[in-house]
Amino acid sequence: MTGETTVRTAVRIHGRSTQRKALRALLDELPTHGGQLLLAGEPGLGRTTLLQWAARSFRAGPVLHLGPGPGRAAHVTAEQLLGTLRTATAAAPALVCADDVHLWDGPARTALGRAARRLHTADRVGLLLSVASDRAVDPELAPLPVVHLDPLAPPRAAALLDDVTDGAAAPAVREQLLAEAEGNPALLVALVRRLSPAELRGHRPLPRPLADASALAETAGGAPSGPSDHARDLLLTVAAAGQAEDGTDVDAGLVHDALRRLRPAPGPDPRAEPLPEQLVLAGDRLRFRSPLVRRTVHAAATVERRRAVHRALADVWEGGGHRLTGLLHRSWSLGGPEPRPASSDRLAAEAADRLAAAADGAVPASHRLRATAYTRAAELTADGARRAERYTAAAEQALLAGCPERARSLLAAAREHAAPAAVRGRAELVRGVTELRDGPVGDAHQSLLLAASLLATEAPAEAANAALAAADAAWAAGDLAACLATLAPGPPPRAENPAHGTDGTEGTEGMEGTDGTDGTDGTDRPAAPDGARGPAARTAAVVRDHRVGMRALLEGRLDRAGTPLAQVVERGRTEERPEALLRSAAAALLLGDVDAARSGGARALAAARQLGSDALVPKALEYLAYAELRAGRHPQARTHAEEGVRTALRAGQGNTAAHHRAVLALAASIEEEPDVVTRHVTAALDTARRHGLAQAATLAQWAAARADLGRGRPFDAADRLGLLVMPGPGRGHFAVWRLVVPCFVEAAVLASRHEDARTVLPDFADWAGFGADPQAAAQLARCHALLAPAEHADDLYRRALARHEEAGGDFERARTALLYGKWLRRRRRPREARGRLGTALAGFERCGAGVWAAQARDELRALGAAPQDDGAGKPNRLGRLTPQQLRIARHVAEGATNREVALALGVSTRTVDYHLRKVFAALGVRSRLELARMVGQAEQAQDVQGARGARRAGHHEKTGAQH
């Protein structure tokens, strides 16, 4: 340890917004009633910091810090402690903090737990306790409400690192520190503290291992040794077995077999001995309660004992036929966590070669295990170039396993050694795809271009993949010029900064080779039938056809885009590899073949799950969600996108999660959930703006505008959508804005912006003519109907509905029927209007479009429907209003001006003024604020009654089924 770097004390808490919200709720309630909270987390996650934050934030009374006291804790009873707390809060509420309660002796913990449970809300005591989660919670404390602390997310950990180092860490050092700390803030600070300034800035090699026993033990509060020899051996064996399992749970039978090899002498059955408190047994699996403690136990053991445990585990694994895992443990038995290359002997070199050969695919193994094997092989390799190659291979496997932070760290290790161009190209490919999934996509584009350039000579297959991934990055950024340049015939353009970094694989997984690039004239070269070619040639054909089709589509040569993209889709019907299936689904979406996109996405999802490729699951769900959205199946899209967000965040793919958030916002925009729309839009735009995701940003903004339009706010909707579709530098994503045009035309007509609506229709007509969007032809006819004079609108609406019958899709058909019904009602054709509006209502209800269904109901009421009731046969307060008055009241309650209401309802402002006066008189309100409050309360009561009615109906249905 050098101890030369000065670590600046963090000036703010990073992350922890959920935990602070819970603490704030406790503090805010103390002036009126008390409460308790238990903060639980593994050592180093910041429990003490949060307690200190709460103590500084409390202003309503005294703050008491409770400790066991030297030699007195065991003699304090619950009654005495309770009396002390009540006396302290007799005059004012108080916050009582007790840190590290797990370190108190048993009687003291028991007294504290009992006192906490006997406190009443009237006592005005806020009891805030903290315990480490590396052991079982005391039974006396278990009933208390718990707030858990998890490791910091990568962006939060990175912000903390920059905070404590003033941004002085070199990029490669930064990546390795973040990976080694695993989101533990105290460990991150301890690792920085042991580096010299030269090491921190990358001028000298980092110490190995970076997280040594002293840093881990400092963070964990010491290394647990167990009460007996058996307990110590059990802890170490579970910790060592977890090295090959990424610290997850391990097979208990395997552990006990290894223990018998460690202690062959006969004795009592080790299974009968009590389990150390640091471990949990779930079924037949053992795991540590704390990953940090697991690492500490392994690092703090003596070298001799650690080697012996790994030898025993190697014997057990190899005896069970698990060659790669056995080789890993055998290699760890040769030396410490990472022998110095200079000390690598013949045995280490042979172990490295065997590990690398096994990891290459000779034996079945997960991507995580292959990454670990390649990493260990690199550690045992003395030659710098081969070491870099093996670290790069480990990074590729880590990325496939959905561990991008680990991949970044491995690439940083690879950069410490000189390597040939092909290896640097592979590394840059991993870096580029990592950034494409969770980083600025402009940076990803440059990394991928550099990868294509470095790989062009020795690995043309991977070069072609890198170029196509670079086009994906430009597509995500909405950079049409860069996308076209990347897709152009011949070699892709070079990166602007070919000297930067080496690391990164979007479409690289499973790519086995290619026979070249496109023809110089931009057309496909003659190719043998697929059946006459091997997997490498078929893969090359998919990449080439996708590239040609995308380029033609973006150049507006729609007639030349269909054939190559259709070939990609067709080849996908016989594919089993998830990468090829994803390309097929992407091509189908470009063509508007939503059924093929759904099929390809579903098969890609199944294949990725079957292969354990966690990195591809979020992308497959994204294509599935988009396909369902394009087909108008919003509930299905929502289901896929909800799972997509979860899997993307688990795999460290923030950009993919942003796309799923945008889909969720679009799905929610047709439902009666404005708060949900806002939440998803905000989350999507937060990532999209930071990482340059123009496509996700356009979709999110479309969702916000469509929610406005559905809720009768055409002015807001037209303002939002105009930025996306009107010509100019601020226009939305080049592949999305045309999809937005029908919404804009509807909003613009309602907002009296007819010329703006006409401006964008020619481009949309071209898009509809291409046929890539099944709904476009019907939507085009609807747009023309909205802008047409009365003598032509009727026929155009009918034509639009006929096109909808051909295309399918309940939502868009219902929207056209709603607009047609409104048009008919305003022309005093009530019988026809009622039919169209009824059709619209049925369609909206069928697809769950609640906010649009409300519009249809309002229109039907305006035709003379019965007054609204509260769902129980009893008229609510709004039932006093006429249908027209009710519609006006709702618009005003949502904040619309009289002029906006008039435009939305197609009446004059004077009519709105007249009816609004009647509304105020009928309801007895004197302001718009009172009206908004009354409308909200009445509709909330209706929702409650409706839910009760639904539950009663469900109960009757269930009872009937039972009888």
Stockholm file with secondary structure:
# STOCKHOLM 1.0

chainA/1-963         MTGETTVRTAVRIHGRSTQRKALRALLDELPTHGGQLLLAGEPGLGRTTLLQWAARSFRAGPVLHLGPGPGRAAHVTAEQLLGTLRTATAAAPALVCADDVHLWDGPARTALGRAARRLHTADRVGLLLSVASDRAVDPELAPLPVVHLDPLAPPRAAALLDDVTDGAAAPAVREQLLAEAEGNPALLVALVRRLSPAELRGHRPLPRPLADASALAETAGGAPSGPSDHARDLLLTVAAAGQAEDGTDVDAGLVHDALRRLRPAPGPDPRAEPLPEQLVLAGDRLRFRSPLVRRTVHAAATVERRRAVHRALADVWEGGGHRLTGLLHRSWSLGGPEPRPASSDRLAAEAADRLAAAADGAVPASHRLRATAYTRAAELTADGARRAERYTAAAEQALLAGCPERARSLLAAAREHAAPAAVRGRAELVRGVTELRDGPVGDAHQSLLLAASLLATEAPAEAANAALAAADAAWAAGDLAACLATLAPGPPPRAENPAHGTDGTEGTEGMEGTDGTDGTDGTDRPAAPDGARGPAARTAAVVRDHRVGMRALLEGRLDRAGTPLAQVVERGRTEERPEALLRSAAAALLLGDVDAARSGGARALAAARQLGSDALVPKALEYLAYAELRAGRHPQARTHAEEGVRTALRAGQGNTAAHHRAVLALAASIEEEPDVVTRHVTAALDTARRHGLAQAATLAQWAAARADLGRGRPFDAADRLGLLVMPGPGRGHFAVWRLVVPCFVEAAVLASRHEDARTVLPDFADWAGFGADPQAAAQLARCHALLAPAEHADDLYRRALARHEEAGGDFERARTALLYGKWLRRRRRPREARGRLGTALAGFERCGAGVWAAQARDELRALGAAPQDDGAGKPNRLGRLTPQQLRIARHVAEGATNREVALALGVSTRTVDYHLRKVFAALGVRSRLELARMVGQAEQAQDVQGARGARRAGHHEKTGAQH
#=GR chainA/1-963 SS CCCCSCCCCCSSCCSCHHHHHHHHHHHHHTTTCCEEEEEEECTTSSHHHHHHHHHHHCCSSCEEECCCCTTTGGGCCHHHHHHHHHHHTSSSCEEEEECCGGGSCHHHHHHHHHHHHHCCGGGCEEEEEEEETTSCCCTTTTTSCEEECCCCCHHHHHHHHHHHHTTCSCHHHHHHHHHHHTTCHHHHHHHHHTSCHHHHTTSSCCCSSSSCHHHHHHHHTSCCCCSSHHHHHHHHHHHHHHGGGTTCCEEHHHHHHHHHHHCCSCCSCGGGSCCCTTEEEETTEEEESCHHHHHHHHHHSCHHHHHHHHHHHHHHHHHTTCHHHHHHHHHHTTSSSSCCGGGCCHHHHHHHHHHHHIIIIISCCCHHHHHHHHHHHHHTCCSHHHHHHHHHHHHHHHHHTTCHHHHHHHHHHHTTSCCCHHHHHHHHHHHHHHHHHSSCHHHHHHHHHHHHHHHTTTCHHHHHHHHHHHHHHHHHHTCHHHHHHHHSSSSCCCCSCTTSCCCCCTTTTTCCCCCCCCCTTSSCCCCCCGGGSCHHHHHHHHHHHHHHHHHHHHTTCHHHHHHHHHHHHHHHTTCCSHHHHHHHHHHHHHHTCHHHHHHHHHHHHHHHHHHTCTTTHHHHHHHHHHHHHHTTCHHHHHHHHHHHHHHHHHTTCHHHHHHHHHHHHHHHTTTTCHHHHHHHHHHHHHHHHHHTCHHHHHHHHHHHHHHHHHTTCHHHHHHHHHHHHSSSTTCCCTTTHHHHHHHHHHHHHHTTCHHHHHHHHHHHHHHHHHTCSTTHHHHHHHHHHHHSCHHHHHHHHHHHHHHHHHHCCHHHHHHHHHHHHHHHHHTTCHHHHHHHHHHHHHHHHHTTCHHHHHHHHHHHHHTTCCCCBCSSSSBCGGGGSCHHHHHHHHHHHTTCCHHHHHHHHTSCHHHHHHHHHHHHHHHTCCSHHHHHHHHHHHHHHHHHHHHHHHHHHHHHHHHHHHC
#=GC SS_cons         CCCCSCCCCCSSCCSCHHHHHHHHHHHHHTTTCCEEEEEEECTTSSHHHHHHHHHHHCCSSCEEECCCCTTTGGGCCHHHHHHHHHHHTSSSCEEEEECCGGGSCHHHHHHHHHHHHHCCGGGCEEEEEEEETTSCCCTTTTTSCEEECCCCCHHHHHHHHHHHHTTCSCHHHHHHHHHHHTTCHHHHHHHHHTSCHHHHTTSSCCCSSSSCHHHHHHHHTSCCCCSSHHHHHHHHHHHHHHGGGTTCCEEHHHHHHHHHHHCCSCCSCGGGSCCCTTEEEETTEEEESCHHHHHHHHHHSCHHHHHHHHHHHHHHHHHTTCHHHHHHHHHHTTSSSSCCGGGCCHHHHHHHHHHHHIIIIISCCCHHHHHHHHHHHHHTCCSHHHHHHHHHHHHHHHHHTTCHHHHHHHHHHHTTSCCCHHHHHHHHHHHHHHHHHSSCHHHHHHHHHHHHHHHTTTCHHHHHHHHHHHHHHHHHHTCHHHHHHHHSSSSCCCCSCTTSCCCCCTTTTTCCCCCCCCCTTSSCCCCCCGGGSCHHHHHHHHHHHHHHHHHHHHTTCHHHHHHHHHHHHHHHTTCCSHHHHHHHHHHHHHHTCHHHHHHHHHHHHHHHHHHTCTTTHHHHHHHHHHHHHHTTCHHHHHHHHHHHHHHHHHTTCHHHHHHHHHHHHHHHTTTTCHHHHHHHHHHHHHHHHHHTCHHHHHHHHHHHHHHHHHTTCHHHHHHHHHHHHSSSTTCCCTTTHHHHHHHHHHHHHHTTCHHHHHHHHHHHHHHHHHTCSTTHHHHHHHHHHHHSCHHHHHHHHHHHHHHHHHHCCHHHHHHHHHHHHHHHHHTTCHHHHHHHHHHHHHHHHHTTCHHHHHHHHHHHHHTTCCCCBCSSSSBCGGGGSCHHHHHHHHHHHTTCCHHHHHHHHTSCHHHHHHHHHHHHHHHTCCSHHHHHHHHHHHHHHHHHHHHHHHHHHHHHHHHHHHC
//
